[in-house]
């Protein structure tokens, strides 16, 4: 089940994208983060703030043990955001994800609650 949040500018409430979290069926599996921004609003810090808020919610409010995210290795901006926030790359899956009509690689990033606590 995905729960999507709209990302809006504070100055005029204009929508710039969305940030979501997929809650797994098992309480012992990790929630997965996802984000999509309109091209006109990229590289302005919206993704960093949105994902940081999601991490705070998942670890701080819900007390989850681990949070994961995956991205296409060609998405250097997403990789930079995930690294900046302290998620570490755990895996590189070759041609494992069907996206926009082609098989692409997926980089898997994750963070444990204890890692989030150390940087908070």
N, C-alpha and C positions, 0 to 999 in steps of 0.2 A: 504494500500500500504506500503510495507516494502522497506526501503532504506538501503542497506548493505554497510558497509565500511570494507575494508580489514585491518587487524592489522599486521604491519610488524616491524621487528627489525630494528633499525636505523643503526646498524653496517654493515649489509649485505643485507638489504631489504628482508630477509627471512620471509615468511608468518607464523604467529603464530595463526591466527584465524580471526574472524570477529565480528563486532559490528553493530547492526542494530537498526533502529527506525521505528516503524509502525505509520504512520500518519492516524488518523481516518478520516472518511468521513465528519463528522461534525467538524467545526472549534471550537466548544465548548466542544469537547471531548478531553481527554488527550492523547498525544503521548505515546507510550509504547516502552521501551528499551529492547533489547535482546543482548546476547553476547554468543559466543562459542569459546573456545580455544582448540587447540590440546593438548592432555594430557601431552606431553613433555614440554609444555610451560606454564603450570599452576604454580601458587604460585610464580610468578616473578614480579608481579605488573602491568602486561599488562592490565588486566581487570580494575583495579582501574584507570589507566591513560586513557584508552579508554572511560570509562563511564564518567569520569570527563570532558573530552573533549566534549562528547555528551551533557552533562548537560550545559556546557558553551555555546555551539552552540544553543541548544533549548531555554534556558532562555535568554541568552545574545543577540544572533543574531536574533532569530525568535520571541522572546518575548512571548513564550507560558506561560500559567497560571499555569499548573501542568504537571508533568511527572510521569509516572507509570512504574513499572517493576514487573514481577512475577517470582517466582522460586519454585521448588520442595523443601519442607521443609528438605529433606535429603541432599540438596546441601549446606552444611555449609560454604563452601568457598564463594559462591555467596552471601549468607546472610551476611557474614562478610564484603564483599566489599560494599554492599548496605548500611549497617549500618555505615561503615567507612565514606562513602560519604554523610551521613546525611539523607538518605531516611528513612522514618519510616514505620513500618509495619502497614497496615490498616486493613487487613483481612486475614483469614485463611479459604479457601474454601476446603471443604472435597470432595475428589474423583471427582474433577471437570475438570480435564485436562487429555486427552488421550496422553500418552507419551510412546514410545517404547513398544507398545503392552499391556499396562496396564493403568488403571485409577489411577491417583495419586492426592494427595492434591496440592494446589497451595497457596503460600503465596503472598499477594499483598503488594507491597511497593510503596510509592509515596513521592513526594516532591513538594511543592508550590514554585512559583517564589520568594515570600517574604522570604521563608526559605533559598533559594539559595543565595539571596542578603545578608542576615545576616551573612552567613559564608564566603562570598567572600571577 
